[in-house]
């Protein structure tokens, strides 16, 4: 176990090793994350909103390169985590700080490509069944039915995959792990609090969608909640110190 200074509280906070966490020796506290998320958001809500607008703009412009959105997605997402860290530590936050995730561009690109490969290959296979259904004539309903069942199962698997990779971005950003190490340890550790992480993700998503439901412009200010919750969960479980020396 290592002792890490929790700068936001001005006190020492103990965080367990990756091995202890891999054995399930940790808990999550949803109610605490809700309170902290609103506290962090309200301190720099304008910067969070402006950054979300820039992300949407960059994604829109990068679509013409096809692969552009894939390469910039995780570095831009990491910007929310960098902002949260500075706010929690009581440090001044500049808009340029949000782009610090590009310092880990290579690892984030590998991480994204690995995840896309895991997602795309099953999607292609599932997409074959409706085509087979059209070619099979009267018997095609069987292929369509199988395709529908596989698609439903795929959605379930994707929810599980999203939960199990929940810690990947901060493990690369703060833990200083490689993409493959981040995937490995996120899987090992997230599985022990799987349903809580699913609940945290769903709740964060609800908060993120409030702005879209209430007012389209509001989404610029609430979209950040997904990553604020992720940061708070990671910080509570792992701490923000590098963990590369512990990784296998």
C-alpha positions as CSV (number, residue, x, y, z in Angstrom):
1,X,0.0,0.0,0.0
2,X,1.3,3.5,-0.8
3,X,0.5,6.8,0.9
4,X,-0.2,9.6,-1.5
5,X,-0.8,13.2,-0.6
6,X,-4.4,14.2,-1.4
7,X,-3.8,17.8,-2.4
8,X,-7.4,18.7,-2.7
9,X,-8.0,17.9,1.0
10,X,-4.6,18.7,2.3
11,X,-4.3,15.3,3.9
12,X,-2.6,12.1,3.3
13,X,-4.8,9.4,1.6
14,X,-3.9,5.8,1.3
15,X,-4.3,4.0,-2.0
16,X,-3.8,0.3,-2.5
17,X,-1.4,-1.3,-4.9
18,X,-2.5,-2.5,-8.3
19,X,-2.2,-6.1,-7.1
20,X,-4.5,-5.4,-4.1
21,X,-7.0,-3.6,-6.4
22,X,-6.8,-6.5,-8.9
23,X,-7.9,-8.8,-6.0
24,X,-11.0,-6.6,-5.4
25,X,-9.7,-4.9,-2.3
26,X,-11.6,-1.6,-2.8
27,X,-15.0,0.0,-2.8
28,X,-16.7,2.8,-4.6
29,X,-18.9,5.5,-3.1
30,X,-21.5,6.8,-5.5
31,X,-23.1,9.4,-3.2
32,X,-19.7,11.0,-2.6
33,X,-19.0,11.2,-6.3
34,X,-22.3,12.9,-7.0
35,X,-21.5,15.6,-4.4
36,X,-18.0,16.1,-5.6
37,X,-19.0,16.2,-9.3
38,X,-21.3,19.1,-8.8
39,X,-18.7,20.9,-6.6
40,X,-16.0,20.5,-9.4
41,X,-18.4,21.5,-12.2
42,X,-19.8,24.6,-10.6
43,X,-16.2,26.0,-10.0
44,X,-15.4,26.1,-13.7
45,X,-18.7,25.5,-15.5
46,X,-17.9,28.1,-18.2
47,X,-14.6,26.5,-19.1
48,X,-16.2,23.0,-19.2
49,X,-18.9,24.3,-21.5
50,X,-16.4,26.1,-23.8
51,X,-14.2,23.0,-24.0
52,X,-17.1,20.8,-24.9
53,X,-18.0,23.2,-27.7
54,X,-14.4,23.0,-29.0
55,X,-14.5,19.2,-28.9
56,X,-17.7,19.1,-31.0
57,X,-16.2,21.6,-33.4
58,X,-12.9,19.6,-33.8
59,X,-14.8,16.3,-34.3
60,X,-16.9,17.9,-37.0
61,X,-13.9,19.3,-38.8
62,X,-11.9,16.1,-38.4
63,X,-14.6,13.9,-40.0
64,X,-13.2,14.7,-43.5
65,X,-10.1,12.8,-42.6
66,X,-12.2,9.7,-41.6
67,X,-9.6,8.5,-39.1
68,X,-9.3,11.9,-37.4
69,X,-12.1,11.5,-34.8
70,X,-10.6,8.2,-33.8
71,X,-7.2,9.6,-33.1
72,X,-8.3,12.7,-31.2
73,X,-11.1,11.2,-29.2
74,X,-9.2,10.0,-26.2
75,X,-6.7,12.9,-25.9
76,X,-9.6,15.3,-25.9
77,X,-11.6,13.2,-23.4
78,X,-8.5,13.2,-21.1
79,X,-8.7,17.0,-21.0
80,X,-11.7,16.8,-18.7
81,X,-9.6,14.7,-16.3
82,X,-6.7,17.1,-16.3
83,X,-9.1,20.0,-15.5
84,X,-10.7,18.0,-12.7
85,X,-7.3,17.2,-11.2
86,X,-6.4,20.9,-11.1
87,X,-9.7,22.0,-9.7
88,X,-9.5,19.3,-7.0
89,X,-6.0,20.4,-6.1
90,X,-7.1,24.0,-5.9
91,X,-4.8,25.0,-8.7
92,X,-5.7,27.7,-11.3
93,X,-7.1,26.2,-14.5
94,X,-6.3,27.6,-17.9
95,X,-8.2,26.7,-21.1
96,X,-4.9,25.4,-22.6
97,X,-4.7,22.8,-19.8
98,X,-7.6,20.8,-21.3
99,X,-5.3,19.8,-24.2
100,X,-2.7,18.2,-22.1
101,X,-4.0,14.7,-23.0
102,X,-2.1,15.0,-26.3
103,X,1.1,14.4,-24.4
104,X,-0.1,10.7,-24.3
105,X,-1.2,10.7,-28.0
106,X,0.5,7.5,-29.0
107,X,-0.9,5.4,-26.1
108,X,-4.3,6.8,-26.5
109,X,-4.2,6.1,-30.3
110,X,-3.3,2.5,-29.6
111,X,-6.0,2.2,-26.9
112,X,-8.6,3.5,-29.3
113,X,-7.5,1.3,-32.2
114,X,-7.6,-1.8,-29.9
115,X,-11.1,-1.0,-28.7
116,X,-12.3,-0.3,-32.2
117,X,-11.0,-3.6,-33.4
118,X,-12.8,-5.4,-30.6
119,X,-16.0,-3.6,-31.5
120,X,-15.9,-3.6,-35.3
121,X,-15.2,-7.2,-36.0
122,X,-18.3,-8.5,-34.2
123,X,-20.3,-5.7,-35.8
124,X,-19.3,-6.9,-39.3
125,X,-20.1,-10.5,-38.5
126,X,-23.6,-9.5,-37.1
127,X,-24.2,-7.4,-40.2
128,X,-23.8,-10.4,-42.5
129,X,-27.0,-12.1,-41.2
130,X,-29.5,-9.6,-42.6
131,X,-27.7,-9.9,-46.0
132,X,-27.9,-13.7,-45.8
133,X,-31.6,-13.3,-45.0
134,X,-32.2,-11.4,-48.2
135,X,-30.3,-14.0,-50.2
136,X,-32.1,-17.0,-48.6
137,X,-35.6,-16.0,-49.8
138,X,-38.4,-17.6,-47.7
139,X,-35.9,-19.1,-45.2
140,X,-34.4,-15.7,-44.7
141,X,-36.5,-15.0,-41.6
142,X,-34.3,-17.4,-39.7
143,X,-31.1,-15.4,-40.6
144,X,-32.9,-12.2,-39.7
145,X,-34.0,-13.6,-36.3
146,X,-30.5,-14.9,-35.6
147,X,-29.0,-11.5,-36.5
148,X,-31.5,-9.7,-34.2
149,X,-30.6,-12.0,-31.3
150,X,-26.9,-11.5,-31.9
151,X,-27.4,-7.8,-32.1
152,X,-29.1,-7.8,-28.7
153,X,-26.3,-9.8,-27.2
154,X,-23.8,-7.5,-28.8
155,X,-25.4,-4.5,-27.0
156,X,-25.2,-6.4,-23.7
157,X,-21.5,-7.2,-24.4
158,X,-20.8,-3.6,-25.2
159,X,-22.3,-2.4,-21.9
160,X,-20.0,-4.9,-20.2
161,X,-17.0,-3.9,-22.3
162,X,-17.6,-0.2,-21.5
163,X,-17.7,-1.0,-17.8
164,X,-14.6,-3.2,-17.8
165,X,-12.6,-0.5,-19.7
166,X,-13.8,2.3,-17.5
167,X,-10.4,3.1,-16.0
168,X,-8.4,2.9,-19.2
169,X,-8.1,6.7,-20.0
170,X,-7.0,7.8,-16.5
171,X,-4.7,4.7,-16.2
172,X,-2.8,6.0,-19.2
173,X,-3.0,9.7,-18.3
174,X,-2.3,9.5,-14.6
175,X,-1.1,6.0,-14.0
176,X,1.5,6.3,-16.8
177,X,0.6,2.8,-18.1
178,X,0.8,1.7,-21.7
179,X,-2.4,1.1,-23.7
180,X,-2.2,-2.7,-23.2
181,X,-1.4,-2.4,-19.5
182,X,-4.3,0.0,-19.0
183,X,-6.7,-2.5,-20.7
184,X,-5.4,-5.4,-18.6
185,X,-5.6,-3.6,-15.2
186,X,-8.9,-2.0,-16.0
187,X,-10.4,-5.4,-16.8
188,X,-8.9,-7.0,-13.7
189,X,-10.0,-4.2,-11.3
190,X,-13.3,-3.0,-12.7
191,X,-14.8,-6.5,-12.7
192,X,-14.9,-6.5,-8.9
193,X,-17.3,-3.5,-8.8
194,X,-18.9,-4.2,-12.2
195,X,-22.5,-3.3,-11.4
196,X,-21.5,-0.2,-9.4
197,X,-19.5,1.0,-12.3
198,X,-22.4,0.3,-14.7
199,X,-24.6,2.4,-12.3
200,X,-22.1,5.2,-12.1
201,X,-21.8,5.3,-15.9
202,X,-25.6,5.3,-16.4
203,X,-26.1,8.1,-13.8
204,X,-23.3,10.2,-15.3
205,X,-25.0,9.7,-18.7
206,X,-28.3,10.9,-17.3
207,X,-26.7,14.0,-15.9
208,X,-24.9,14.6,-19.3
209,X,-28.2,14.3,-21.2
210,X,-30.1,16.8,-19.0
211,X,-28.7,19.7,-21.0
212,X,-29.8,18.1,-24.2
213,X,-33.3,17.5,-22.9
214,X,-33.8,20.9,-21.3
215,X,-32.1,22.9,-24.0
216,X,-29.7,22.0,-26.9
217,X,-27.2,24.6,-25.8
218,X,-27.2,23.1,-22.3
219,X,-25.5,20.0,-23.5
220,X,-22.2,22.0,-23.8
221,X,-22.3,22.4,-20.0
222,X,-23.5,19.0,-18.9
223,X,-21.7,16.7,-21.3
224,X,-18.6,16.8,-19.0
225,X,-20.3,14.9,-16.2
226,X,-19.5,11.5,-17.7
227,X,-15.7,12.2,-17.4
228,X,-16.0,14.1,-14.1
229,X,-17.6,11.0,-12.5
230,X,-14.9,8.8,-14.1
231,X,-12.2,11.0,-12.7
232,X,-13.6,11.0,-9.2
233,X,-14.0,7.2,-9.2
234,X,-10.5,6.7,-10.5
235,X,-9.0,9.2,-8.0
236,X,-10.8,7.5,-5.1
237,X,-9.8,4.0,-6.1
238,X,-6.3,4.5,-7.6
239,X,-5.1,8.0,-6.6
240,X,-3.3,10.2,-9.1
241,X,0.3,9.0,-8.7
242,X,2.1,7.1,-11.6
243,X,1.6,3.3,-11.3
244,X,4.0,2.1,-14.1
245,X,6.5,0.7,-11.6
246,X,3.8,-1.7,-10.3
247,X,2.6,-2.9,-13.7
248,X,3.6,-6.3,-15.0
